[in-house]
Amino acid sequence: MSIATRTGDRGTTGLMYNRRVPKHHPRVEAYGCVDELNAALGLARASLPRPPLDTTLLAIQHDLVLLMGELATATDDLPRYVADGFQRVTPDLTSRLDQLVATLETANPPLRGWAMPGDNPLSAALDLARTVCRRAERRICLLQETDQLQNDEILVYLNRLADVLWLLARNAAQPAPDRPQAPT
């Protein structure tokens, strides 16, 4: 089967369980933003100098695949989604992020002033991922406001993820102990 199915040639796309919606549908916008977030995290992983963070980001990317699957399922089809064995976003996923926030907050020195993205490729990629995460949150809020979101934990998870990404970017922006700092 070819990737070019031609089913979207007239401006529609398929949700889970073969429901067709316009490509500009709020649900498609929401999971599309999460897909962009996943790609931005892939960019961050590709610019990593240290492996432990790779494992953390890869685990988050796996969470985002679950999240996209849930978002790509119409509300009426969620019972079928669960019955078919697909996982939903749970407080346990958010709890892992809460633990990461606590760890990162103890490792990062307090920030004074405004954080400017771009200190290095990794911190810039993490800041880009953070901003895409915030956009995904905004798109998902529209689903919530129109009663198309059954699982509010998705918003909680993304809100916490944006915090994690901010902290990771600040951590990545810290100069290495053996690298001289540029004069200010």
C-alpha positions in Angstrom: 0.0 0.0 0.0 1.4 3.4 -1.0 1.7 6.3 1.4 -0.1 8.4 -1.2 -3.7 7.1 -0.6 -5.3 10.2 -2.3 -8.1 10.1 0.3 -7.1 13.6 1.4 -7.1 15.1 -2.0 -10.4 16.9 -1.4 -9.4 18.5 1.9 -10.5 15.8 4.4 -8.5 13.4 6.6 -9.2 10.3 8.5 -9.5 10.0 12.3 -9.3 6.6 14.0 -12.1 4.2 13.0 -12.4 5.8 9.5 -14.3 8.9 10.4 -13.6 11.7 7.9 -13.3 15.3 8.9 -12.0 18.5 7.2 -8.3 18.9 7.5 -8.9 22.2 9.4 -11.1 20.4 12.0 -10.1 21.5 15.6 -9.3 17.8 16.4 -6.9 17.6 13.5 -5.3 21.0 14.5 -4.8 19.6 18.1 -3.1 16.4 17.2 -1.2 18.1 14.4 0.3 20.5 16.9 1.3 17.5 19.1 2.8 15.9 16.1 4.9 19.1 15.5 5.9 18.9 19.2 7.0 15.3 18.8 9.1 16.4 15.8 10.6 19.3 17.7 11.6 16.9 20.5 13.2 14.7 17.8 15.2 17.7 16.8 16.3 18.3 20.4 17.3 14.6 20.7 19.3 14.8 17.5 21.4 17.7 19.0 22.1 16.0 22.3 25.6 15.8 23.7 24.6 13.5 26.6 22.7 10.2 26.5 20.6 10.4 29.8 18.5 13.2 28.4 17.9 11.1 25.2 16.1 8.5 27.3 13.9 11.1 29.0 13.0 12.8 25.7 12.3 9.5 24.0 9.9 8.4 26.8 8.1 11.7 26.4 7.9 11.2 22.6 6.3 7.8 23.3 3.8 9.5 25.6 3.0 12.0 22.8 2.2 9.1 20.5 -0.4 7.9 23.0 -1.8 11.4 23.4 -2.1 11.8 19.6 -3.9 8.6 19.3 -6.4 9.6 21.9 -6.9 13.0 20.2 -7.3 11.4 16.8 -10.3 9.5 18.1 -13.7 11.1 18.0 -15.5 11.3 21.3 -18.1 8.7 20.2 -15.3 6.2 19.3 -13.4 6.4 22.6 -15.1 3.4 24.2 -14.1 1.3 21.1 -10.5 2.8 21.3 -10.2 1.6 24.9 -11.8 -1.7 24.2 -9.2 -2.2 21.4 -6.5 -1.9 24.0 -5.2 1.6 23.2 -3.9 3.5 26.2 -5.2 6.8 27.3 -3.3 9.7 29.0 -3.3 9.1 32.7 -2.3 11.0 35.9 0.6 8.5 36.1 2.2 10.0 33.0 1.8 13.5 34.5 3.2 12.3 37.8 6.4 11.3 36.0 6.7 14.8 34.6 6.1 16.2 38.1 9.0 14.2 39.4 11.2 15.5 36.6 10.2 19.1 37.4 11.2 18.5 41.0 14.6 17.0 40.0 15.3 19.8 37.4 14.4 22.6 39.8 17.0 21.4 42.3 19.6 21.1 39.6 19.0 24.5 37.9 20.2 27.7 39.5 17.5 30.3 39.9 17.0 32.4 36.8 17.2 36.1 37.0 15.6 38.1 34.2 14.2 36.8 30.9 15.4 33.6 29.3 16.5 34.2 25.8 16.3 31.2 23.5 19.4 30.3 21.4 22.3 29.8 23.8 23.1 26.6 21.9 21.4 24.2 19.5 20.0 22.0 22.2 18.5 24.8 24.4 17.1 26.4 21.3 15.5 23.1 20.2 14.0 22.6 23.6 12.6 26.2 23.7 11.1 25.6 20.2 9.5 22.4 21.5 8.1 24.3 24.5 6.4 26.9 22.4 4.9 24.2 20.2 3.7 22.5 23.3 2.0 25.7 24.4 0.3 26.0 21.0 -0.9 22.4 21.3 -2.4 23.3 24.7 -4.3 26.2 23.1 -5.7 24.0 20.4 -6.8 21.3 22.9 -8.5 24.0 25.0 -10.8 24.6 22.0 -11.7 20.9 22.0 -12.4 21.2 25.7 -14.6 24.3 25.3 -16.6 22.6 22.6 -17.1 19.3 24.6 -14.9 17.3 22.3 -12.3 16.4 24.9 -13.2 13.7 27.3 -9.9 13.4 29.0 -8.8 16.6 30.8 -5.6 14.9 31.8 -4.3 15.6 28.3 -4.2 19.3 29.1 -2.6 18.7 32.5 0.1 16.6 30.9 0.9 19.2 28.2 0.9 22.0 30.8 3.4 20.1 32.9 5.4 19.1 29.8 5.9 22.8 28.8 7.3 23.4 32.3 9.7 20.4 31.9 10.8 21.7 28.5 11.5 25.2 29.9 13.6 23.7 32.7 15.5 21.4 30.3 16.2 24.4 28.0 17.5 26.4 31.0 19.6 23.5 32.0 21.0 23.0 28.5 21.8 26.8 28.3 24.1 26.6 31.3 27.8 26.8 30.3 29.9 23.7 30.8 32.1 24.0 33.8 35.3 23.9 31.7 34.0 26.3 29.0 34.8 30.0 29.4 31.9 32.4 29.5 31.6 35.2 27.0 31.9 38.7 28.5 28.6 40.5 29.1 
